[in-house]
């Protein structure tokens, strides 16, 4: 659906965090995208170019696209070619051109060839899945490409070969029951029809198994399958710990600022008195609280910036609209309180 609508698809599986993926989709929706993409090849006479990759309709900021093409023929004259990519960004036409040689100086191996074959195979698989009268020929072409390039497909697979006899390894599948301790955390995958389902992932020492233990594992030559396990982060007294980042975001006001109170101080690991007593004299409490929130985000949650980027942009915009005095001193005092070294330029205030 996303491909046909020139959009973007997100997949949330296992223990993936939903927040960064939701925010990424939101950024894609709010920022201009590249569209009207065309690729043109300029090659000498006697040389032709076959596109192997499906056409690209849209590219969002931060995305990349790989285009595979096969160059055929031979030219006795020119040995240079060019590929021109044209597209539209913010309603403005853009053109990029890349020069290339038709006679590489060294052997680059078969890596690019296999990537190109994989691209063709995936396109053929999608075409077959869509249905049509030529399904048998498409399937035959998939198998042919897969065998020639050494790339797996839905109709081919790698098999084991005995090194001594050079014969295919054959025999019935063997099953074993492996007991699982309640106190251990395992990473297990169950393979079904070429896909994988993660049912438990390795976790830090502070995380432990919940009340539901893992069931017996049935293992065979195709992989391992187990019942589901669930985990939750717990504090010293068995109470689930709240995510400080989510707490901070929930405390932000609609205007973009924070209020100076005990809940905000708790996110920083401070008391309300500690935060209030260190406040810069020239600024109001809400400005001080908002500066502290921004410093804390940049200093201690930089690895999750995808999740709070818009939160920080709104807060910085609010601070600029207030035009407070003593802002530089406020940032210095905030760093001293939180034990950080975030600059005023980083905060964009």
C-alpha positions in Angstrom: 0.0 0.0 0.0 2.8 2.4 0.8 4.6 1.6 -2.4 1.6 2.2 -4.6 0.7 5.4 -2.7 4.3 6.7 -2.9 4.5 6.6 0.9 6.6 4.9 3.6 6.0 1.7 5.5 7.1 0.9 9.1 7.3 -2.5 10.7 7.3 -2.8 14.5 8.2 -6.3 15.7 9.3 -8.1 18.9 10.6 -5.6 21.4 11.0 -2.7 19.0 10.1 0.7 20.4 7.2 2.3 18.7 8.1 5.9 19.4 11.1 6.4 17.1 9.3 4.8 14.2 6.2 6.9 14.7 8.3 10.0 14.9 10.2 9.0 11.7 6.9 8.6 9.8 5.8 12.0 11.2 9.0 13.7 10.0 8.5 12.1 6.6 5.0 13.5 6.5 6.0 17.0 7.5 9.2 17.4 5.4 9.3 17.8 1.6 10.0 14.6 -0.3 11.7 14.0 -3.6 9.4 13.0 -6.4 9.1 13.0 -10.2 12.3 10.9 -10.3 13.7 10.0 -13.7 17.0 8.2 -14.7 18.6 8.7 -18.1 21.7 7.0 -19.5 24.1 8.4 -22.0 26.3 5.7 -23.6 28.2 5.3 -26.9 26.7 3.8 -30.0 26.6 0.1 -29.9 26.0 0.0 -26.1 22.6 -0.4 -24.5 21.3 -0.1 -20.9 18.6 -2.4 -19.4 17.1 -1.1 -16.1 17.0 -4.0 -13.6 15.4 -2.1 -10.6 11.8 -1.0 -10.5 11.2 2.8 -10.9 11.5 4.9 -7.8 8.5 7.2 -7.2 9.4 9.0 -3.9 12.3 9.5 -1.6 12.1 10.9 1.9 14.8 12.8 3.8 17.3 10.3 5.2 16.4 7.5 2.8 18.5 6.1 0.0 17.8 4.1 -3.1 19.8 1.6 -5.1 19.3 1.5 -8.9 20.7 -1.5 -10.8 21.2 -1.5 -14.5 22.9 -3.9 -17.0 25.1 -2.4 -19.7 25.3 -4.5 -22.9 27.2 -4.3 -26.1 30.6 -3.0 -27.2 31.9 0.2 -28.5 35.1 0.7 -30.4 35.1 4.4 -29.8 34.2 6.2 -26.6 34.8 4.4 -23.3 32.9 6.9 -21.1 29.2 7.0 -20.2 27.0 9.1 -18.0 23.8 8.6 -15.9 21.6 11.6 -15.2 19.1 11.7 -12.4 16.3 14.3 -12.5 13.8 15.0 -9.7 11.7 17.6 -8.0 12.3 18.9 -4.5 10.2 21.7 -2.9 8.6 22.2 -6.4 12.1 23.0 -7.8 13.7 20.8 -10.5 17.1 19.3 -9.7 19.6 17.5 -11.9 22.5 15.3 -10.9 24.9 13.6 -13.3 27.5 10.9 -12.7 30.3 10.0 -15.2 31.5 6.4 -15.4 34.0 4.4 -17.5 32.9 1.4 -19.6 36.3 -0.3 -19.0 37.0 -0.6 -15.2 40.7 -0.6 -14.3 40.3 -3.7 -12.1 38.0 -6.7 -11.5 35.4 -5.7 -8.9 34.1 -9.2 -8.4 30.5 -10.4 -8.6 29.1 -8.6 -5.6 27.3 -5.9 -7.7 26.1 -8.6 -10.1 24.5 -10.6 -7.3 22.9 -7.5 -5.8 21.4 -6.7 -9.3 20.2 -10.3 -9.6 18.6 -10.1 -6.2 16.8 -6.9 -7.3 15.5 -8.6 -10.4 14.4 -11.7 -8.5 12.5 -9.6 -5.9 10.7 -7.7 -8.7 9.7 -11.0 -10.4 8.5 -12.4 -7.1 6.2 -9.4 -6.6 5.0 -9.6 -10.2 4.2 -13.3 -9.7 2.4 -12.6 -6.4 0.2 -10.0 -8.2 -1.0 -12.8 -10.5 -1.2 -13.1 -14.2 -1.2 -15.5 -17.2 2.6 -15.8 -17.4 3.2 -17.2 -13.9 5.0 -20.3 -15.0 7.5 -18.4 -17.1 8.1 -15.9 -14.3 8.8 -18.8 -11.9 11.2 -20.4 -14.4 13.0 -17.1 -14.8 13.3 -16.7 -11.0 14.9 -20.2 -10.6 17.3 -19.5 -13.6 18.5 -16.2 -12.2 18.8 -17.6 -8.6 21.0 -20.6 -9.7 23.2 -18.5 -12.0 23.9 -15.7 -9.5 23.9 -17.8 -6.4 21.1 -15.8 -4.8 18.3 -17.5 -2.9 14.6 -17.0 -3.8 11.2 -18.4 -2.8 11.8 -21.4 -5.1 15.5 -22.1 -4.3 17.6 -22.7 -1.2 21.2 -23.5 -0.2 21.7 -27.1 0.7 24.5 -29.0 2.6 27.1 -30.9 0.7 29.4 -33.5 2.2 33.0 -32.3 1.7 34.4 -35.8 1.4 31.8 -37.5 -0.9 30.6 -34.4 -2.6 27.1 -35.7 -2.1 24.0 -33.8 -0.9 23.4 -34.3 2.8 20.1 -36.2 3.2 18.2 -37.8 6.0 15.2 -37.3 8.3 14.8 -34.2 10.5 15.9 -34.8 14.1 14.0 -33.3 17.0 15.2 -32.6 20.5 13.4 -31.3 23.6 15.6 -28.7 25.3 14.5 -27.6 28.9 14.5 -23.9 29.6 15.2 -22.4 33.0 12.8 -19.8 34.3 15.7 -17.6 35.4 17.5 -17.4 32.1 16.7 -15.2 29.1 17.3 -16.7 25.7 17.2 -15.4 22.2 15.2 -17.7 20.0 13.8 -17.6 16.5 11.2 -19.7 14.9 11.4 -20.0 11.2 8.2 -20.4 9.2 8.2 -20.4 5.4 11.3 -18.3 5.1 10.4 -15.8 7.8 11.5 -15.5 11.4 9.6 -14.8 14.6 11.5 -13.5 17.6 9.9 -14.7 20.8 12.4 -13.6 23.4 15.4 -11.4 23.4 18.5 -11.0 25.5 18.0 -8.4 28.2 20.1 -6.5 30.7 20.7 -7.8 34.2 18.0 -5.5 35.6 15.3 -7.2 33.6 13.9 -10.5 34.5 11.3 -13.0 33.4 7.7 -12.3 34.1 5.3 -14.7 35.6 4.8 -16.7 32.4 7.7 -19.2 31.8 8.8 -20.3 28.4 7.4 -23.6 27.3 9.4 -26.5 26.0 11.4 -25.9 22.8 11.1 -28.2 19.8 14.3 -27.9 17.7 15.1 -29.3 14.4 17.3 -28.6 11.4 15.2 -25.7 10.3 15.5 -23.7 13.5 14.0 -23.4 17.0 10.5 -22.7 18.1 9.2 -21.8 21.6 6.2 -20.3 23.3 6.2 -16.6 23.9 7.8 -14.9 26.9 7.2 -11.4 28.2 9.5 -9.1 30.1 9.1 -5.9 31.9 11.6 -3.6 33.6 11.3 -3.7 37.3 12.7 -1.6 40.2 14.1 -2.7 43.4 10.7 -3.3 45.0 9.2 -5.1 42.0 7.4 -2.0 40.7 7.7 -1.2 37.0 10.0 1.7 36.4 8.7 4.7 34.4 10.6 5.9 31.4 12.1 9.3 32.3 11.9 10.5 28.7 8.2 9.7 28.5 7.7 11.4 31.9 9.4 14.5 30.6 7.4 14.6 27.4 4.1 14.1 29.3 4.9 17.2 31.4 5.4 19.5 28.5 2.7 22.1 28.1 0.8 22.7 24.8 2.7 26.0 24.3 6.0 24.1 24.4 7.3 25.0 27.9 7.6 23.1 31.2 6.5 24.3 34.6 8.9 24.2 37.6 7.6 21.6 39.9 8.5 18.4 41.8 7.5 16.1 38.9 10.0 17.8 36.6 12.7 17.8 39.2 12.2 14.0 39.7 13.0 13.4 36.0 16.4 15.1 36.6 16.9 13.0 39.8 16.6 16.2 41.9 14.2 17.6 44.5 12.1 20.6 43.8 14.1 22.7 46.2 17.4 21.8 44.5 16.1 22.9 41.2 14.4 26.1 42.5 17.4 27.3 44.5 19.8 27.1 41.5 17.5 29.1 39.2 19.0 32.1 37.5 17.7 35.2 39.0 16.9 37.0 35.7 14.6 34.3 34.3 11.1 33.1 35.2 10.5 29.7 36.5 9.0 28.3 33.3 12.0 29.5 31.2 14.4 27.9 33.7 12.4 24.7 33.7 12.3 24.6 29.9 16.0 25.3 29.5 16.7 22.5 32.0 14.5 20.1 30.0 16.4 20.9 26.8 19.8 20.5 28.4 18.8 17.1 29.9 17.5 15.9 26.5 20.7 16.8 24.7 23.0 15.6 27.4 21.4 12.4 28.5 19.0 11.3 25.7 20.9 12.1 22.6 20.7 8.4 21.4 16.9 8.8 21.3 16.8 12.1 19.5 14.4 10.7 16.9 11.8 10.5 19.6 12.1 14.0 21.1 13.2 16.1 18.2 9.9 17.8 17.7 9.5 18.2 21.4 12.8 20.1 21.6 11.9 22.2 18.5 8.7 23.4 20.1 10.4 24.2 23.4 13.2 26.1 21.7 10.6 28.1 19.7 8.8 29.0 22.9 12.0 30.2 24.6 12.9 32.4 21.7 9.4 33.9 21.7 9.8 34.9 25.4 13.0 36.9 24.6 14.3 36.3 28.2 17.3 38.2 29.7 20.2 36.3 31.1 19.7 33.3 28.9 23.4 32.5 28.6 23.8 32.5 32.3 20.7 30.3 32.6 22.3 27.7 30.3 25.5 27.8 32.4 23.6 27.4 35.6 21.6 24.5 34.1 24.7 22.7 33.1 26.1 23.1 36.6 23.0 21.7 38.1 22.7 18.7 35.7 26.4 18.0 35.4 26.5 18.5 31.7 28.2 20.7 29.1 25.6 21.6 26.5 26.1 24.8 24.6 23.5 27.5 23.9 24.0 27.0 20.2 23.2 23.3 20.5 19.9 24.1 22.2 19.1 26.5 19.3 17.6 29.1 21.6 
